[in-house]
Amino acid sequence: MDANYPSVKLEVKDLKGVLRTIHDREGVIDLVRMDCEGCEYSLLQLDEEHIKLSKQYIMEIHGCGTPLIDKMLQVGYNSKLILELNEWVKIYFFTRPVS
């Protein structure tokens, strides 16, 4: 290994596990902020139960946002475009009506 680049150990956690852990510890998740340069698409792999652990999401979406927006609408969230940084980067706010 090059001395200029020391070895670093990283712990990788999946979104499903993180949401479940926080929800179980805190009892409620008010807001999830996702700004992870393309990793927001990991949300597509979650089931409805895990997505609904948070009341709201604010998400920077890179590329085509249609799959994420459609998923959030199917799960029962409302969608609002907050900011269009450029053609390929947009910020959306998703909120679930209080039941």
Secondary structure, 3 states (H helix, E strand, C coil): CCCCCCCCCCCCCCHHHHHHHHHHHHCCEEEEEECCCCHHHHHHHCCHHHHCCEEEEEEEEECCCHHHHHHHHHHCCEEEEEEEEECCEEEEEEECCCC
